[in-house]
Amino acid sequence: MTVRAAAQELEWSEGKIWRIETGQSSMRSHDAELMCRVYGADVETATALKALAKETRATGWWHSYGDVIPEFFDVYIGLEETASSFRWYEMDLVPGLLQTEAYARALIRGANPSLDDEEIERLVRVRTGRTGLLTRMTAPPTFQAVVGEAVLRCPVGGSAVMAAQLHRMLELGELEHIQLRVVPFAAGLHAGLHSRPFITLRFPVKLDGRDSEPPTVYVESFTGALYLDKPSELARYDAAWDELWQSALDEEGSAHLIRQAAREFER
C-alpha cells in the first residue's frame, strides 16, 4: 500500500505517516490499532504494537520521585535521558553525572537540612540513577566537562569521600567518550567566571540530518532554571565553552592535577 493510499484510508496527512515510518514522532495506541486494521495485521501483532505504542509514551523512571524533585529539574532529567552529547561547566562542584554516591549524599544533605533520612536517600537514588548514562553499553553520550580547580580542593563530605570522588573522576576520564579538563587557578580571568555554570545538551539527528530536538543550554539557579535554545543564546555559550576549553589544562595535565589533589586528601 502506498503512503498516499494509506493516508486516504486512515484519513491522515501523508506527512503524519512519513513521520511515523521514519521514527520522528511517538504513537498513540489508538493510532497503532487503526493502522493494523487498515494494513490487515493479525490480532497478536496488533496487540503487541498497541502495547509498544503505550510504552513509548510512558513517563520516565524519575517520575516516581516527583515529590522530591523540583519541577524545573524534572524537565531537565527528561532532556538528559535523550541527549547525545554534553558540554558541562562547573566552578565549585563535581558535575552531577560524575558524582559518587557518598559525594552526592553529602551535597544533598547540606542543601536540604530540613529533610529526613528517607527523603535524602530518595534524592540520592535519583542522582545515582542518572550516572548510569555515561557507562551504559549502548550508545553512551559524548561527555565533555570543564571544572574549576576549586572543585578539586573543596572537601565535600570529608577527605575520604573527596579522595574517592577524585579517583572516580580519573576512572571515568579514561573512557573514550568522556573528556575531562580542569581550569587551574593560575588561568586567571576566563569566560567561565562570567558565564557561571552551564550545561549544553545536543540530541540525536534525524534520518534527514536535522536535530531531533534543538540544542539546549541549561542554567540552574538557587530557585529555578533557564532553558535556552535560541541560536543567539546558543552561540554565546558555545563561544564561552570554546574559551573555557582553551583556558583549561589538557586531559593529561588535568588528570595529573586531579591525581595530585586526591593524594593530598589521602594524606
C-alpha positions in Angstrom: 0.0 0.0 0.0 1.4 3.4 -0.9 1.7 6.2 1.6 -0.9 8.1 -0.4 -3.4 5.2 -0.3 -2.8 4.6 3.4 -3.3 8.3 4.1 -6.6 8.3 2.3 -7.7 5.2 4.1 -6.6 6.4 7.5 -7.8 10.0 6.8 -4.4 11.3 7.8 -1.9 13.5 6.1 0.9 11.8 4.2 3.3 13.8 6.4 2.0 12.2 9.5 2.6 8.7 8.1 6.0 9.7 6.9 6.9 10.9 10.4 5.7 7.7 12.0 7.6 5.5 9.5 10.8 7.4 9.9 10.7 7.3 13.7 10.2 11.1 14.1 7.0 11.0 16.3 5.6 8.8 19.0 2.3 7.0 18.6 -0.9 6.6 20.5 -2.1 3.0 20.9 -5.3 4.0 19.1 -3.3 5.0 16.0 -1.4 1.7 16.1 -4.6 -0.2 16.3 -6.1 1.7 13.4 -3.0 1.2 11.2 -3.0 -2.5 12.0 -6.7 -2.7 10.9 -6.0 -0.9 7.6 -2.9 -3.0 6.9 -4.6 -6.3 7.8 -2.3 -7.3 10.7 -3.3 -10.2 12.8 -4.6 -9.8 16.3 -1.4 -10.9 18.0 0.7 -8.3 16.1 -1.9 -5.6 16.7 -1.9 -6.3 20.4 1.9 -6.2 20.6 2.2 -2.9 18.6 -0.5 -1.3 20.8 1.5 -2.2 23.9 4.7 -0.8 22.4 2.9 2.4 21.5 1.8 2.9 25.1 5.4 2.2 26.3 6.9 4.9 24.1 4.6 7.4 25.8 5.3 6.2 29.3 6.8 8.6 31.8 10.5 8.3 32.8 11.8 6.3 35.7 12.4 9.5 37.7 8.7 10.4 37.9 8.3 8.1 40.9 10.5 10.6 42.7 8.3 13.6 41.6 7.5 14.6 45.2 11.2 15.3 46.0 12.4 16.6 42.6 11.8 20.3 41.8 9.5 20.7 38.7 12.1 22.6 36.8 14.6 19.8 37.3 12.2 17.1 36.2 12.2 18.7 32.8 16.0 18.7 32.7 16.2 14.9 33.6 13.9 14.2 30.6 16.3 16.1 28.3 19.4 14.5 29.9 18.0 11.0 29.2 17.8 11.6 25.5 20.9 13.8 24.9 23.6 12.5 22.6 26.3 14.9 23.8 27.0 17.1 26.8 29.3 20.2 27.4 29.2 20.7 31.1 31.0 23.5 33.1 31.1 23.7 36.9 33.0 26.1 39.0 32.7 24.7 42.5 31.1 21.2 42.5 31.7 18.0 40.6 29.2 17.6 37.7 26.2 15.6 38.7 26.8 12.7 36.3 30.3 12.2 37.7 29.4 12.2 41.4 29.9 9.2 43.7 27.0 8.2 46.0 28.9 9.5 49.1 29.7 12.8 47.5 26.1 13.2 46.3 24.7 12.4 49.7 26.9 15.0 51.4 25.8 17.7 48.9 22.1 16.8 49.1 22.1 16.6 52.9 23.9 20.0 53.1 21.4 21.6 50.7 18.3 20.1 52.4 18.8 20.2 56.2 15.1 20.0 56.8 14.6 16.7 55.0 14.6 13.4 56.9 16.9 10.5 56.1 14.4 8.7 53.9 13.8 11.7 51.7 17.6 12.3 51.5 18.1 8.8 50.3 15.4 9.1 47.7 17.2 12.2 46.3 20.5 10.3 46.3 18.9 7.5 44.3 17.8 10.0 41.7 21.3 11.4 41.4 23.0 8.0 41.3 20.3 6.7 38.9 21.4 9.4 36.4 25.1 8.4 36.4 24.4 5.2 34.5 24.0 7.3 31.3 27.8 7.6 31.0 28.6 3.9 31.4 25.7 2.3 29.6 26.7 -0.3 27.0 24.6 1.0 24.1 25.5 4.4 22.6 26.6 6.3 25.7 26.5 10.1 25.1 29.7 12.1 24.3 30.6 13.9 27.5 32.9 16.9 27.8 33.4 18.6 31.2 35.4 21.6 32.4 35.7 22.2 36.1 37.4 24.9 38.1 40.3 23.9 40.3 38.1 24.8 43.3 36.1 21.6 42.6 39.2 19.6 43.4 40.0 21.5 46.6 36.7 21.7 48.4 36.5 18.6 50.8 32.8 17.8 50.3 31.9 15.1 52.8 35.4 15.0 54.2 38.8 13.9 53.0 38.0 10.2 52.4 34.8 11.0 50.4 36.7 13.6 48.4 39.6 11.3 47.6 37.2 8.6 46.4 35.4 11.2 44.3 38.5 12.3 42.6 39.6 8.8 41.8 36.1 8.2 40.3 36.7 11.2 38.0 40.0 9.8 36.9 38.4 6.4 36.2 35.6 8.0 34.1 38.1 10.2 32.3 39.8 7.2 30.8 36.7 6.2 28.9 36.8 7.0 25.2 33.7 9.1 25.1 34.5 11.2 28.1 36.9 14.2 28.2 37.6 16.0 31.5 39.6 19.2 31.8 40.4 21.5 34.8 40.8 25.2 34.7 43.6 25.9 37.2 43.6 28.9 39.5 46.6 30.1 37.5 44.5 30.6 34.4 43.2 33.9 36.0 40.2 35.6 34.4 38.4 33.3 32.0 35.0 33.0 30.3 33.5 30.7 33.0 33.7 33.4 35.6 31.3 35.5 33.5 29.0 32.7 32.3 28.8 30.8 35.6 28.0 27.0 35.5 26.0 25.8 32.5 25.3 22.6 30.5 24.8 22.4 26.7 22.9 19.4 25.5 22.7 18.2 22.0 20.4 15.5 20.7 20.5 12.7 18.0 19.9 13.7 14.4 17.0 12.5 12.3 17.4 10.5 9.1 17.3 13.7 7.1 20.3 15.1 9.1 18.3 17.6 11.2 18.4 17.7 15.0 15.6 15.7 16.7 15.5 18.5 19.3 17.1 21.9 19.3 20.4 22.2 21.2 19.6 23.5 24.7 21.6 25.3 27.3 20.6 24.6 30.9 21.4 27.2 33.6 20.3 26.5 37.1 19.9 29.0 39.9 19.1 28.6 43.6 15.3 28.8 43.0 14.8 27.7 39.3 16.4 27.2 36.0 16.6 28.5 32.4 16.3 26.5 29.2 17.9 28.5 26.4 17.6 27.3 22.8 17.6 30.5 20.6 20.5 30.5 18.1 21.9 33.7 19.5 21.9 32.3 23.1 23.5 29.0 22.0 26.2 30.9 20.0 27.2 32.9 23.1 27.5 29.8 25.3 29.4 28.0 22.5 31.9 30.8 22.4 32.3 30.7 26.2 32.8 27.0 26.0 35.5 27.3 23.4 37.4 29.8 25.5 37.0 27.6 28.6 38.3 24.6 26.7 41.3 26.5 25.7 41.9 28.0 29.2 41.8 24.6 30.8 44.7 22.1 31.1 44.6 19.4 28.5 43.3 15.9 29.6 46.8 14.7 30.6 47.5 17.8 32.7 44.1 17.8 34.2 44.4 14.1 35.2 47.8 15.0 36.9 46.2 17.8 38.9 43.2 15.6 39.9 45.6 12.8 41.0 47.7 15.3 43.0 44.6 16.6 44.8 43.5 13.0 45.6 46.8 12.2 47.2 46.6 15.3 49.3 43.2 14.3 50.6 44.5 10.8 51.3 47.3 12.2 53.4 
